[in-house]
Amino acid sequence: MATTEVERTAPAARSTGSGGVFVTAGLIAAVVAGLVVALSASQALVLLGIPDPGPVTTYGLPAVRALGEVAAVIAVGSLLLAAFLVPPQKSGVLDIDGYRAVRTASAAAIVWAACSIVLVPLTLSDTSGQPLSEAMKPQNLWSGIEQIELARAWQWTAIIAIVLAIGCRAVLRWSWTPVLLLVALGSLMPLALSGHSSSGGSHDVATNSLILHLVAASLWAGGLFAVLAHATRRGAHTDVAARRFSLLATVAFVVMGVSGVVNALVRVEPAELVDSTYGRLVLAKVAALVVLGVFGYMQRRRALPALAADPSSRGNLVRFAGAEVLVFAATIGLAVGLSRTPPPLGSARELTITEVELGYDLTAPPSLGRFLFDWRFDLIFGTAAVVMAVVYFLGVRRLHARGDAWPVGRTIAWMLGCATLLFATSSGVYRYSMAMFSVHMGSHMVLSMLTPVLLALGGGVTLALRVLPAAGRDGIPGPREWILAALHSPFSRFLTQPIVAAVIFVGGFYALYLGGIYGASVDSHGAHLLMNAHFLLSGYLFYWVVIGIDPAPRRLSPVTKLAMVFGSLPFHAFFGIALMSQDTVMGQTFFRGLSLPWNSDLLQDQRLGGGIAWATGEVPLILVMLALLVQWSNTDRKEAVRTDRAADRDDGADLAAHNAMFAELARREREGR
């Protein structure tokens, strides 16, 4: 049925052959990467102290990687187009433009997967200094993947890209395209968590900035590729796609610029920007970003007004986007070359053990003053907290500007939720949480038990639904419709089942700590990012179902909500007791390796963490229970007010009928006597 609907609209679109531009872009990226490596390869080999693996590896690796990354951003951009830039059919099935974009993403994902597979032996050859023929021998290949982190990263990239390619071939409904977009972005994460940024001092800042940089760059570059392809094949709603993408590109430009500067300053001193090959490549990337910004500005000044006046006027868009795509391809080549160039060692100093493992030093034991004032801003969760607070404030201000009221209590709750998120991920608490289990557990309790409660009471989704304009019956779906679609999707209905929400929330504690996941991944920065995300999202899901202001796919009775709260209390208590009763230290090798003199009794610190979980786990749930009782009382009061108003309108007809019924019963009883 869905396939028939898509295919029926296929003749309406014409392609003018944008594939040549993309092939050219891939070649430009590969050539630029090869040229950059040619300038820095000998220096890199000398600094790393490994033999020359041969020209096939030296020049083939950057060329294949550049080609693969171009394919990756095309996959991301194509799914961005299908998910958010062009509308589907009213039935929810992709129209021809979305269908073409998803199929393009599938083809690009296949190329991305193939390049990733080839890059596994190339990486082994490059790291070991052996010729590619030696690295490809099965015994060397399998043992090398286990030993070399970057080779494993390419292996996981290939697996995710294959899953993405298969998913894109199977999907015909719009509702799945945002999920596929997340998978496409996820295929970039193994690389973000390896390479220059994942090692050395300040590697936590470098890794977080690289994640933001890659996501912003792939959305901007990929979206540009997709909009250009859409315009050249004369797709419908080109004006809408270009306008929406322009806003996204502006945000991506800012994120790329800030994250790129932060990442560079972690590795290069300002004086080394001119004196080193690495620094000069950074300056070249900055220049390319400026050029891309100029092209984007010209798009907004010329192409968008022309499309607004005449949606068929695509000339300026195609010309500017085509040139911008080629510049982006060269920028991708520069980025690949930069990743193959070792940072300068002139200002390098010997790092402490904690700097190597954590990215920063801890010179003194924790104290209240250090918890409160020794901050280290988290570029991902800290930025998210600030952005959430600012966007919420702007939404409330817009409501007030048009004369609508918004409860002050909700605003206070949301702002406190953002503040606790910022504190738990960027203050001295989080600095010490990476090195001490007890402090980690305190941060965990805030992220899973306090922040979600406040955010759920803030009603952010409700605010968005009131602020965002509706598309109307014949309008093009926008952000408001996307939110409603997500709220009422089968996946949301599944997640908001009481048992499912409770199991995800409570079960995560047991799986993570008692199931051995924490101990096995305590030394991984990426694992800590996933832990924080899990704490926050699982907590928000649970409290949204129980006390959330926002609309939910299913309405639960107050009794069911109270049962969820009371049912989870003993599991939290038992979890804390189980931690306090353990005789083995989770992540003992990692914590022992930090050699912190003021944290020598690791088992006692772990038991303290269990005590924190036991003592603090009940407090937020009690607050939730109180909030639930208040909401229940308010509901009863509103129902009473509604009944009184109805009685005033009909002169108490319901009450009169009620009294008449009892009078009739009394009369029959008397007659029966």
C-alpha positions as CSV (number, residue, x, y, z in Angstrom):
1,M,0.0,0.0,0.0
2,A,2.7,2.5,1.0
3,T,4.9,1.5,-1.9
4,T,2.1,2.1,-4.3
5,E,1.4,5.6,-3.0
6,V,5.1,6.5,-3.3
7,E,5.5,5.0,-6.8
8,R,2.3,6.7,-8.0
9,T,3.8,10.1,-7.4
10,A,7.1,9.2,-9.0
11,P,6.6,10.7,-12.5
12,A,5.9,14.1,-11.0
13,A,9.6,14.7,-10.1
14,R,12.4,15.1,-12.6
15,S,16.0,14.7,-11.9
16,T,18.6,16.9,-13.6
17,G,21.5,14.7,-12.5
18,S,23.0,16.1,-9.3
19,G,25.1,13.0,-8.9
20,G,28.0,14.5,-10.8
21,V,28.3,17.3,-8.2
22,F,28.5,14.7,-5.4
23,V,31.1,12.6,-7.2
24,T,33.1,15.7,-7.8
25,A,32.8,16.6,-4.1
26,G,34.0,13.2,-3.1
27,L,37.0,13.5,-5.4
28,I,37.8,17.0,-4.2
29,A,37.7,15.8,-0.5
30,A,40.0,12.8,-1.3
31,V,42.5,14.8,-3.3
32,V,42.7,17.6,-0.6
33,A,43.2,15.0,2.1
34,G,45.9,13.3,0.1
35,L,47.7,16.6,-0.5
36,V,47.6,17.6,3.1
37,V,49.0,14.2,4.2
38,A,51.7,14.5,1.6
39,L,52.9,17.7,3.3
40,S,52.8,16.2,6.8
41,A,53.2,12.4,6.5
42,S,57.0,12.3,6.9
43,Q,56.8,14.6,10.0
44,A,54.1,12.4,11.5
45,L,56.1,9.2,10.9
46,V,59.1,10.7,12.6
47,L,57.2,12.0,15.6
48,L,55.3,8.7,16.1
49,G,58.5,6.6,15.6
50,I,57.0,4.1,13.3
51,P,58.2,2.9,9.9
52,D,56.7,4.0,6.6
53,P,53.8,1.5,5.7
54,G,54.1,2.4,2.0
55,P,52.3,4.8,-0.3
56,V,49.1,2.6,-0.5
57,T,48.4,3.2,3.2
58,T,49.9,6.7,3.4
59,Y,47.8,8.1,0.7
60,G,45.0,5.6,0.4
61,L,43.9,5.9,4.0
62,P,43.1,9.7,3.9
63,A,41.6,9.4,0.5
64,V,39.2,6.5,1.5
65,R,38.4,8.3,4.7
66,A,37.5,11.6,3.0
67,L,35.3,9.7,0.5
68,G,33.6,7.9,3.3
69,E,33.0,11.0,5.3
70,V,31.4,12.7,2.2
71,A,29.1,9.7,1.9
72,A,28.3,9.9,5.7
73,V,27.3,13.6,5.5
74,I,25.2,12.9,2.4
75,A,23.3,10.1,4.4
76,V,22.8,12.5,7.3
77,G,21.6,15.3,5.0
78,S,19.3,13.2,3.0
79,L,17.5,11.9,6.1
80,L,17.4,15.4,7.5
81,L,15.6,16.5,4.3
82,A,13.1,13.6,4.5
83,A,12.5,14.1,8.2
84,F,12.2,17.8,8.6
85,L,12.7,19.8,5.5
86,V,10.0,18.5,3.1
87,P,6.5,17.2,4.2
88,P,5.2,13.6,3.7
89,Q,1.9,12.7,2.3
90,K,-1.2,13.3,4.5
91,S,-1.3,9.5,5.1
92,G,2.1,9.6,6.8
93,V,3.8,7.9,3.9
94,L,6.8,9.6,2.4
95,D,6.1,11.5,-0.8
96,I,8.4,11.1,-3.8
97,D,10.9,13.6,-2.5
98,G,11.2,12.0,0.9
99,Y,11.4,8.6,-0.7
100,R,14.2,9.6,-3.0
101,A,16.1,11.2,-0.1
102,V,15.8,8.0,2.0
103,R,17.0,5.9,-0.9
104,T,19.9,8.3,-1.4
105,A,20.7,7.9,2.2
106,S,20.7,4.1,1.8
107,A,23.2,4.3,-1.1
108,A,25.4,6.8,0.8
109,A,25.3,4.5,3.9
110,I,26.5,1.6,1.8
111,V,29.5,3.7,0.6
112,W,30.2,4.8,4.1
113,A,30.1,1.2,5.3
114,A,32.4,0.0,2.5
115,C,34.9,2.7,3.2
116,S,34.8,1.9,6.9
117,I,35.5,-1.7,6.2
118,V,38.5,-0.9,4.0
119,L,39.7,1.5,6.7
120,V,40.1,-1.2,9.2
121,P,43.2,-2.9,7.6
122,L,44.4,0.5,6.4
123,T,44.4,1.7,10.0
124,L,46.2,-1.4,11.2
125,S,48.8,-0.9,8.5
126,D,49.2,2.7,9.4
127,T,49.5,2.1,13.1
128,S,51.9,-0.8,12.9
129,G,54.0,0.5,10.0
130,Q,53.5,-2.7,8.1
131,P,52.5,-2.9,4.4
132,L,48.8,-3.3,3.8
133,S,49.3,-6.8,2.5
134,E,50.6,-7.8,6.0
135,A,47.9,-6.0,7.9
136,M,45.2,-7.8,5.8
137,K,46.4,-11.3,6.9
138,P,43.6,-12.8,9.0
139,Q,45.8,-13.4,12.1
140,N,47.1,-9.8,12.0
141,L,43.6,-8.4,11.2
142,W,41.8,-10.0,14.2
143,S,44.5,-9.4,16.7
144,G,45.0,-5.9,15.6
145,I,41.3,-5.0,15.9
146,E,41.4,-6.1,19.5
147,Q,44.5,-4.0,20.3
148,I,43.9,-0.8,18.3
149,E,41.1,1.5,19.4
150,L,40.8,3.3,16.1
151,A,40.4,0.0,14.2
152,R,37.6,-1.0,16.5
153,A,36.0,2.4,15.9
154,W,36.0,1.8,12.1
155,Q,34.6,-1.7,12.8
156,W,31.7,-0.2,14.8
157,T,31.2,2.5,12.2
158,A,30.8,-0.1,9.5
159,I,28.3,-2.0,11.5
160,I,26.1,1.1,12.3
161,A,26.3,2.2,8.6
162,I,25.1,-1.3,7.4
163,V,22.2,-1.1,9.8
164,L,21.4,2.4,8.5
165,A,21.5,1.2,4.9
166,I,19.1,-1.7,5.6
167,G,16.8,0.5,7.6
168,C,16.6,3.1,4.8
169,R,15.6,0.4,2.3
170,A,12.9,-0.8,4.6
171,V,11.3,2.5,5.6
172,L,8.4,4.1,3.8
173,R,6.7,6.0,6.5
174,W,7.8,9.5,7.7
175,S,7.6,8.5,11.4
176,W,10.8,6.4,11.0
177,T,12.9,9.0,9.3
178,P,13.9,10.9,12.6
179,V,15.0,7.6,14.0
180,L,17.2,6.9,11.0
181,L,18.6,10.4,11.2
182,L,19.7,9.6,14.8
183,V,21.3,6.4,13.6
184,A,23.2,8.3,10.9
185,L,24.5,10.7,13.4
186,G,25.4,7.8,15.7
187,S,27.6,6.3,12.9
188,L,29.9,9.3,13.5
189,M,30.3,8.8,17.2
190,P,32.9,5.9,17.2
191,L,35.3,8.3,15.5
192,A,34.5,11.2,17.8
193,L,35.5,9.0,20.7
194,S,38.9,8.1,19.3
195,G,41.8,9.9,17.7
196,H,43.6,13.1,18.9
197,S,40.7,14.3,21.0
198,S,40.2,11.1,23.1
199,S,43.7,11.2,24.6
200,G,46.0,13.5,26.5
201,G,45.2,16.5,28.7
202,S,41.7,18.0,28.6
203,H,40.5,15.1,26.5
204,D,37.1,15.4,28.0
205,V,36.7,18.9,26.7
206,A,38.3,17.9,23.3
207,T,36.0,14.9,22.9
208,N,32.8,16.9,23.8
209,S,33.7,19.7,21.4
210,L,34.5,17.2,18.7
211,I,31.1,15.6,19.1
212,L,29.3,18.9,18.8
213,H,31.6,19.8,15.8
214,L,30.9,16.6,13.9
215,V,27.1,16.8,14.5
216,A,26.9,20.4,13.4
217,A,29.2,19.9,10.4
218,S,27.3,16.8,9.2
219,L,23.9,18.5,9.5
220,W,25.1,21.6,7.7
221,A,27.1,19.9,5.0
222,G,24.7,17.1,4.6
223,G,21.7,19.3,4.6
224,L,23.3,21.5,1.9
225,F,24.0,18.4,-0.2
226,A,20.4,17.3,0.2
227,V,18.8,20.7,-0.5
228,L,21.0,21.1,-3.7
229,A,19.9,17.6,-4.9
230,H,16.3,18.5,-4.1
231,A,16.5,21.7,-6.0
232,T,18.3,20.2,-9.1
233,R,15.6,17.5,-9.4
234,R,12.9,20.2,-9.1
235,G,11.4,18.8,-6.0
236,A,8.3,20.2,-4.4
237,H,8.5,22.6,-1.5
238,T,12.0,23.7,-2.4
239,D,11.3,27.1,-0.9
240,V,10.2,25.6,2.4
241,A,13.2,23.2,2.5
242,A,15.6,26.1,1.8
243,R,14.1,28.3,4.5
244,R,14.1,25.7,7.2
245,F,17.7,24.6,6.3
246,S,18.9,28.2,6.4
247,L,17.9,28.5,10.1
248,L,19.6,25.2,10.9
249,A,22.7,26.2,8.9
250,T,23.0,29.4,11.0
251,V,22.9,27.5,14.2
252,A,25.4,24.9,12.8
253,F,27.7,27.7,11.8
254,V,27.9,29.1,15.3
255,V,28.3,25.6,16.9
256,M,31.0,24.6,14.4
257,G,32.9,27.8,15.0
258,V,32.8,27.7,18.8
259,S,33.5,24.0,19.1
260,G,36.2,24.1,16.5
261,V,38.0,26.9,18.4
262,V,37.7,25.1,21.7
263,N,39.0,21.8,20.2
264,A,42.0,23.6,18.6
265,L,43.0,25.5,21.7
266,V,43.1,22.2,23.6
267,R,45.9,21.0,21.3
268,V,47.6,24.2,20.1
269,E,48.9,27.3,21.8
270,P,48.1,30.5,20.0
271,A,51.7,31.0,19.0
272,E,51.8,27.5,17.4
273,L,49.0,28.4,15.0
274,V,51.6,29.9,12.6
275,D,54.7,28.0,13.6
276,S,53.4,24.4,13.1
277,T,51.8,22.4,10.3
278,Y,49.0,21.5,12.6
279,G,48.3,25.1,13.4
280,R,48.4,26.2,9.8
281,L,45.9,23.6,8.9
282,V,43.6,24.8,11.7
283,L,43.9,28.3,10.3
284,A,43.0,26.9,6.8
285,K,39.9,25.3,8.3
286,V,39.0,28.6,9.9
287,A,39.3,30.4,6.6
288,A,37.1,27.7,4.9
289,L,34.5,28.2,7.6
290,V,34.5,32.0,7.0
291,V,34.1,31.3,3.2
292,L,31.2,29.0,4.0
293,G,29.6,31.6,6.2
294,V,29.8,34.1,3.4
295,F,28.1,31.7,1.0
296,G,25.4,31.1,3.6
297,Y,24.9,34.9,4.0
298,M,24.6,35.3,0.2
299,Q,22.0,32.4,0.2
300,R,19.9,34.3,2.8
301,R,20.2,37.6,0.9
302,R,19.6,36.4,-2.6
303,A,18.4,32.8,-3.0
304,L,15.7,32.8,-0.2
305,P,14.0,36.0,-1.3
306,A,13.9,34.8,-4.9
307,L,12.3,31.5,-3.8
308,A,9.8,33.3,-1.6
309,A,8.8,35.4,-4.6
310,D,8.7,32.5,-7.0
311,P,9.1,28.9,-5.7
312,S,10.2,27.8,-9.1
313,S,13.1,30.3,-9.2
314,R,15.9,27.9,-8.1
315,G,18.8,29.4,-10.1
316,N,20.5,31.4,-7.3
317,L,20.0,28.5,-4.8
318,V,21.6,26.0,-7.1
319,R,24.6,28.2,-8.0
320,F,25.4,29.2,-4.4
321,A,24.7,25.8,-3.0
322,G,26.8,24.1,-5.7
323,A,29.8,26.3,-5.0
324,E,29.3,25.9,-1.2
325,V,29.2,22.1,-1.6
326,L,32.6,22.1,-3.3
327,V,34.1,24.3,-0.6
328,F,32.6,22.0,2.0
329,A,34.2,19.0,0.2
330,A,37.6,20.7,0.4
331,T,37.0,21.4,4.1
332,I,36.2,17.8,4.7
333,G,39.5,16.9,3.0
334,L,41.3,19.4,5.3
335,A,39.7,17.9,8.3
336,V,40.8,14.4,7.4
337,G,44.3,15.7,6.7
338,L,44.3,17.5,10.1
339,S,43.3,14.3,11.9
340,R,46.4,12.7,10.3
341,T,48.7,15.4,11.5
342,P,50.2,15.2,15.0
343,P,49.7,18.3,17.2
344,P,52.9,20.3,18.0
345,L,54.9,19.1,21.0
346,G,56.7,22.4,21.7
347,S,54.6,23.3,24.7
348,A,53.9,19.7,25.8
349,R,54.5,18.8,29.4
350,E,54.4,15.6,31.3
351,L,50.9,14.8,32.4
352,T,49.8,13.4,35.7
353,I,48.0,10.1,35.9
354,T,44.7,11.8,36.6
355,E,45.1,14.1,33.7
356,V,45.7,11.2,31.4
357,E,42.7,9.3,32.7
358,L,40.3,12.1,33.4
359,G,41.5,15.0,31.2
360,Y,42.2,17.2,34.2
361,D,44.0,17.1,37.6
362,L,42.7,16.7,41.1
363,T,45.2,18.1,43.5
364,A,43.2,18.1,46.7
365,P,40.4,16.1,48.4
366,P,36.8,17.1,47.8
367,S,35.2,19.8,50.0
368,L,32.1,21.9,50.0
369,G,34.0,24.8,48.6
370,R,35.5,22.8,45.8
371,F,32.0,21.3,45.0
372,L,30.5,24.7,44.7
373,F,33.3,26.7,43.0
374,D,35.7,24.3,41.2
375,W,33.7,24.2,38.0
376,R,34.5,22.6,34.6
377,F,31.8,23.4,32.1
378,D,30.5,20.4,30.2
379,L,30.1,21.4,26.6
380,I,27.2,18.9,26.0
381,F,25.1,18.7,29.1
382,G,26.1,22.2,30.4
383,T,25.2,23.7,27.0
384,A,22.0,21.8,27.0
385,A,21.0,23.2,30.4
386,V,21.7,26.8,29.3
387,V,19.9,26.4,26.0
388,M,16.8,24.8,27.6
389,A,16.6,27.6,30.1
390,V,16.9,30.3,27.4
391,V,14.4,28.7,25.0
392,Y,11.9,28.2,27.8
393,F,12.3,31.9,28.9
394,L,11.8,33.1,25.3
395,G,8.7,30.9,25.1
396,V,7.2,32.3,28.2
397,R,8.0,35.9,27.1
398,R,6.2,35.2,23.8
399,L,3.1,34.0,25.6
400,H,3.1,37.1,27.8
401,A,3.6,39.4,24.8
402,R,0.3,38.1,23.2
403,G,-1.5,38.4,26.5
404,D,-1.5,34.7,27.6
405,A,-0.7,33.7,31.1
406,W,1.7,31.0,32.2
407,P,2.0,29.7,35.8
408,V,5.0,31.1,37.6
409,G,5.4,27.8,39.4
410,R,6.1,25.9,36.2
411,T,8.7,28.5,35.2
412,I,10.5,28.2,38.6
413,A,10.4,24.4,38.4
414,W,11.9,24.4,34.9
415,M,14.7,26.8,35.7
416,L,15.6,24.9,38.8
417,G,15.7,21.7,36.7
418,C,18.1,23.4,34.3
419,A,20.2,24.7,37.2
420,T,20.4,21.2,38.8
421,L,21.4,19.7,35.4
422,L,24.1,22.4,35.0
423,F,25.4,21.8,38.6
424,A,25.4,18.0,38.3
425,T,27.4,18.0,35.1
426,S,29.6,21.1,35.3
427,S,30.4,21.9,38.9
428,G,33.0,20.5,41.2
429,V,30.6,17.7,42.0
430,Y,31.1,16.3,38.5
431,R,34.8,16.9,38.5
432,Y,35.2,14.6,41.5
433,S,32.4,12.2,40.4
434,M,34.8,10.9,37.7
435,A,37.3,9.8,40.3
436,M,35.2,8.9,43.4
437,F,32.3,6.4,43.3
438,S,30.5,8.2,46.2
439,V,30.5,11.5,44.5
440,H,29.4,9.8,41.2
441,M,26.4,8.3,43.0
442,G,25.5,11.8,44.3
443,S,25.6,13.2,40.8
444,H,23.6,10.2,39.6
445,M,20.9,10.8,42.2
446,V,20.6,14.5,41.1
447,L,20.4,13.6,37.4
448,S,17.9,10.7,37.8
449,M,15.8,11.7,40.8
450,L,15.8,15.5,41.1
451,T,16.4,17.2,37.7
452,P,13.7,15.1,35.9
453,V,11.1,15.9,38.6
454,L,11.6,19.6,38.2
455,L,11.6,19.4,34.4
456,A,8.4,17.3,34.4
457,L,6.7,19.9,36.6
458,G,7.9,22.7,34.3
459,G,5.8,21.5,31.4
460,G,8.2,22.3,28.6
461,V,6.3,20.4,25.9
462,T,3.0,22.1,26.9
463,L,4.7,25.5,26.6
464,A,6.0,24.6,23.1
465,L,2.6,23.5,22.0
466,R,1.1,26.8,23.1
467,V,3.9,28.9,21.5
468,L,4.4,27.2,18.2
469,P,1.9,28.0,15.4
470,A,-0.3,25.3,14.0
471,A,0.1,24.4,10.4
472,G,-3.7,24.2,9.8
473,R,-5.6,21.7,7.8
474,D,-3.9,22.4,4.5
475,G,-0.6,23.7,5.8
476,I,2.8,22.1,5.8
477,P,3.5,20.2,9.1
478,G,6.0,22.1,11.3
479,P,7.6,21.7,14.7
480,R,4.2,21.7,16.5
481,E,3.0,18.8,14.4
482,W,6.3,16.9,14.8
483,I,5.9,17.2,18.6
484,L,2.3,15.9,18.5
485,A,3.3,13.1,16.2
486,A,6.0,12.0,18.7
487,L,3.6,12.2,21.6
488,H,1.0,10.1,20.0
489,S,3.3,7.6,18.3
490,P,3.1,3.9,19.1
491,F,6.6,4.1,20.5
492,S,5.5,6.7,23.0
493,R,2.5,4.7,24.0
494,F,4.7,1.8,24.7
495,L,7.2,3.7,26.7
496,T,4.5,5.4,28.9
497,Q,3.0,2.1,30.0
498,P,3.4,2.2,33.8
499,I,5.3,-1.1,34.0
500,V,7.7,-0.2,31.1
501,A,8.5,3.3,32.5
502,A,9.1,1.8,35.9
503,V,11.3,-1.0,34.7
504,I,13.4,1.4,32.6
505,F,13.8,3.7,35.5
506,V,14.5,1.3,38.3
507,G,16.0,-1.5,36.2
508,G,18.7,0.8,34.9
509,F,20.2,1.1,38.4
510,Y,20.5,-2.6,38.8
511,A,21.8,-3.3,35.2
512,L,24.4,-0.5,35.4
513,Y,25.9,-1.1,38.8
514,L,25.0,-4.6,39.9
515,G,25.1,-6.0,36.3
516,G,28.8,-5.0,35.9
517,I,28.3,-2.3,33.2
518,Y,29.7,0.5,35.3
519,G,32.8,-1.4,36.4
520,A,33.6,-2.4,32.8
521,S,33.2,1.1,31.4
522,V,34.2,3.4,34.2
523,D,37.4,4.5,32.2
524,S,35.4,5.5,29.1
525,H,34.4,9.1,28.6
526,G,31.8,8.0,26.0
527,A,30.3,5.6,28.5
528,H,29.9,8.4,31.1
529,L,28.1,10.5,28.5
530,L,25.7,7.6,27.9
531,M,25.2,7.1,31.6
532,N,24.3,10.8,32.1
533,A,21.9,10.6,29.2
534,H,20.3,7.4,30.6
535,F,19.9,8.9,34.1
536,L,18.2,12.0,32.8
537,L,15.9,10.4,30.1
538,S,14.8,7.4,32.2
539,G,14.0,9.7,35.1
540,Y,12.1,12.1,33.0
541,L,10.1,9.3,31.4
542,F,9.1,8.0,34.8
543,Y,8.2,11.3,36.3
544,W,6.4,12.5,33.1
545,V,4.1,9.5,33.5
546,V,3.6,10.1,37.2
547,I,3.4,13.9,37.7
548,G,4.1,15.4,34.3
549,I,2.3,18.5,33.2
550,D,2.7,17.7,29.6
551,P,0.2,15.6,27.6
552,A,0.9,11.9,27.5
553,P,-0.2,9.2,25.1
554,R,-2.2,7.5,27.9
555,R,-4.1,8.9,30.8
556,L,-3.5,7.2,34.1
557,S,-5.7,7.3,37.2
558,P,-4.3,8.9,40.4
559,V,-4.4,5.4,42.0
560,T,-2.2,4.0,39.2
561,K,0.3,6.8,39.6
562,L,0.4,6.4,43.4
563,A,1.0,2.6,42.8
564,M,4.0,3.4,40.6
565,V,5.5,5.6,43.2
566,F,5.0,3.2,46.1
567,G,6.0,0.3,44.0
568,S,9.4,1.8,43.2
569,L,10.3,2.8,46.7
570,P,11.4,-0.6,48.0
571,F,13.5,-1.2,44.8
572,H,15.4,2.0,45.4
573,A,16.0,1.1,49.1
574,F,17.2,-2.4,48.2
575,F,19.5,-1.0,45.5
576,G,21.3,1.2,48.1
577,I,21.5,-1.7,50.6
578,A,22.9,-4.0,47.9
579,L,25.7,-1.5,47.1
580,M,26.6,-1.1,50.8
581,S,26.7,-4.9,51.2
582,Q,29.1,-5.6,48.3
583,D,32.6,-6.8,49.1
584,T,34.2,-6.2,45.7
585,V,35.0,-2.7,44.3
586,M,33.5,-1.8,40.9
587,G,36.2,-0.5,38.6
588,Q,38.9,-1.2,41.1
589,T,41.7,-1.2,38.5
590,F,40.7,2.2,37.2
591,F,40.2,3.9,40.7
592,R,43.4,2.3,42.0
593,G,45.3,3.5,39.0
594,L,44.4,7.1,39.8
595,S,46.5,6.8,43.0
596,L,44.6,9.5,44.8
597,P,46.0,9.6,48.4
598,W,42.7,10.8,49.9
599,N,40.7,8.0,48.3
600,S,42.7,4.9,49.3
601,D,39.8,3.0,50.8
602,L,37.8,2.3,47.7
603,L,35.4,-0.2,49.3
604,Q,34.5,2.3,52.0
605,D,33.9,4.9,49.3
606,Q,31.7,2.5,47.4
607,R,29.7,1.8,50.5
608,L,29.3,5.5,51.1
609,G,27.9,5.7,47.6
610,G,25.4,3.0,48.4
611,G,24.5,4.9,51.5
612,I,23.9,8.1,49.4
613,A,21.7,6.1,47.1
614,W,19.7,4.6,50.0
615,A,19.3,7.9,51.9
616,T,18.6,10.3,49.0
617,G,16.6,8.0,46.8
618,E,13.5,8.3,48.9
619,V,13.5,12.1,49.2
620,P,12.6,12.9,45.6
621,L,10.0,10.2,45.5
622,I,8.3,11.6,48.6
623,L,8.3,15.0,46.9
624,V,6.8,13.4,43.9
625,M,4.1,11.8,46.1
626,L,3.3,15.2,47.6
627,A,3.1,16.8,44.1
628,L,0.8,14.0,43.0
629,L,-1.5,14.6,45.9
630,V,-1.6,18.3,45.2
631,Q,-2.4,17.7,41.6
632,W,-5.1,15.2,42.6
633,S,-6.6,17.8,45.0
634,N,-6.4,20.5,42.3
635,T,-8.2,18.2,39.9
636,D,-11.0,17.6,42.4
637,R,-11.3,21.3,43.0
638,K,-11.5,22.1,39.3
639,E,-14.2,19.4,38.9
640,A,-16.1,21.0,41.8
641,V,-15.9,24.4,40.2
642,R,-17.0,23.0,36.9
643,T,-20.0,21.4,38.5
644,D,-20.9,24.6,40.3
645,R,-20.7,26.6,37.1
646,A,-22.9,24.0,35.3
647,A,-25.4,24.3,38.2
648,D,-25.5,28.1,37.9
649,R,-26.2,27.8,34.1
650,D,-29.1,25.4,34.5
651,D,-30.4,26.7,37.9
652,G,-29.3,23.6,39.7
653,A,-31.2,21.2,37.5
654,D,-28.8,18.3,38.3
655,L,-29.1,19.0,42.0
656,A,-32.9,19.2,41.7
657,A,-33.0,15.9,39.8
658,H,-30.8,14.3,42.4
659,N,-33.1,15.5,45.2
660,A,-36.2,14.4,43.3
661,M,-34.7,10.9,42.9
662,F,-34.2,10.6,46.7
663,A,-37.7,12.0,47.3
664,E,-39.2,9.4,45.0
665,L,-37.3,6.7,46.8
666,A,-38.6,7.9,50.1
667,R,-42.2,8.0,48.8
668,R,-42.0,4.5,47.5
669,E,-40.6,3.3,50.8
670,R,-43.5,4.9,52.7
671,E,-46.1,3.4,50.3
672,G,-44.4,0.0,50.7
673,R,-45.1,0.2,54.4
